[in-house]
Amino acid sequence: MPTTIKKLNNEDVEALIEVARDSWRWAYRDIYSNEFIETWIDEKYSMEKILKEIIRSQQDLDIIFLGSFDESTLTGFIELKMADNEAELLRLYLKPEYTHRGIGKLLLLEAERIMTKRGIVKCRLYVHRQNCIGISFYKKNGFEVKGINGDDFVMEKKYMS
């Protein structure tokens, strides 16, 4: 069955936290300690925070929060925050076993379709300078490095208005 992309809902919170944890352990294993990763996930992916952001997305407010599903299994997610005519890509993570299958691109394309409908002309993201997988993905999908902020590259992509 093909991958389905749809808005996340309240029942997806626990699965999303697990995808984040698996993805972080895989993508950042050579960058951060296990202790740092676990603390980061506990702080940034608390059930309350994620649920609040999912609800904002469901209400079509300033958040786009989409998941990729293989049947009923959450395989990845993307989250963007919008303000005026710009967006910031906050999160794009996949379960490690679902990488390199085009799912990240599907998530990004659907988010871009929504952003375009909402008049977004530029999307920015921050990616760790040692996250070669992420940097390569974003470059392949039209993002350019525009600067450095601490340990992160600042990347941007412009869209037609």
N, C-alpha and C positions, 0 to 999 in steps of 0.2 A: 504494500500500500504506500502511495506517495506521502511525502511530508506535508503536513497541514500547518499553515501559519494562521494564528488567530490571537485575539486579545486574551490576555491571562485573566483568570477570575479567582475568587477567594479560595477555591479548592486547590489551586495550583501552588499555594505558598510553600508548603513543605517540600514539594518536588523541586521547586525553584531553588530553595536553599541548598538542597542536595546537589543540584546541577552546578551551582556556584562553588560549593565546596570541592566537588570532584574536579571542576575546571581549574580552580585556583591551585589545587594540589599538583595538577599536571603542568599547567602553563608557567607557574612561578616556582617550581621545585628547585631550580638552580639559582633563583634570585633571592628568595626569602626563606627564612627558617620555617619549619612546620608550626612552631609556636606562634610566629607572627601571622601566618596564614589563618590559623584557627581563631586567633583573637580578632583579626580583621573580619572574618566571616561572621563571628558572633556579634560584632559591633555593627557592621554595615548591612548585614542581612538578617536583622532581627525580624521576627514574625510581624511585629507591630509596624515597623518601617515599610516592609515590603507590602503588607496588606494596604496600608495607607496609599502607597503609590499605585497599586493595582486599582484601587477604587477611583483615584484621580483619572487614571487612564480609561476606566469604564465610563466615566462621566464626560469623556472627551474634553478634559480641562487642559492642563499644560504638560501632560505626560503621555508618551506613547509607550506602551509596555506590551510586547507581543511574545508569544511562545511558539516554538516549533514542536510539533507532535508527530510521533510515529505511532499511529493508532491512538491509544490513550496515554502513551508515555511521553512526558516532557523531555525533549532532547536538547533544548537550548532556549535562549531568550535574548531579547534586545530591549533596552530602555533608553528613551531620549526625553529630554526636558526642553520645552520650547518657551521662548520669550520674544515677543514682537515677531520679527521675521527671521529669527535665528534659532538654531537648535544645538544642543550639546548631547552627544552620544555618551551616555553614562556607563552603560554595561552592554556587552555582547559576549556571551559565553555559551559554549556547547559542552555536552558530555564528551570527554576525550574520544570515546569510540565512535562519535558521530562527526568528528572533524574531517576535513578534506573530502566532503561529500556534496558540497554546494549548499549546505543548509544555512551557513552564516550569510552567504550571498542572498538566499531567499528571504531571510529575516531582514537584511539591510534593504533589499528592493521593496519589500512591503512597507517598511518604515518610511522609505523615501517617497513612495506613492502617497502615503498619508501626509507627509510633510509638504509635498508639492501642492496637494489640495488645500493645505492650510496657509500657503503663501510663504513657506520657508525658503530663503535664498542662500543660506549658508549653514553648514553643520561643522561643529568643532568637536574634537575629542582629545583626550590625553592618553597616551600609551607609554608604558615603561620602556626606556631606551634599550633594555635587554630583552624585551618581548619580541623576538624576531618573527614569531608566527603572526602575532597581531599586526606588526608593522607591515609585513609582506601582504597580509590580507587587505589592510586598508589602502595600501598603495595600488594593489590590483583593482580596487574598487573606486579609484578616482580621488583618494585623499592625498594631500601633499603635506610634507613637513613644513611648518611655518615658523617654528621656534622651539625653544627648550624651556621647560618649567621644572626646576629641580631635577628629579630622575626621569621625567617624562618628556617625550616629544609632544608638541602641540601640533595636531594635524587638522586640516580643513578641507572641505569640499564645497564648491559653489554650485548652485542650481539656478536654472532660468526662472525668472519671476513671472 
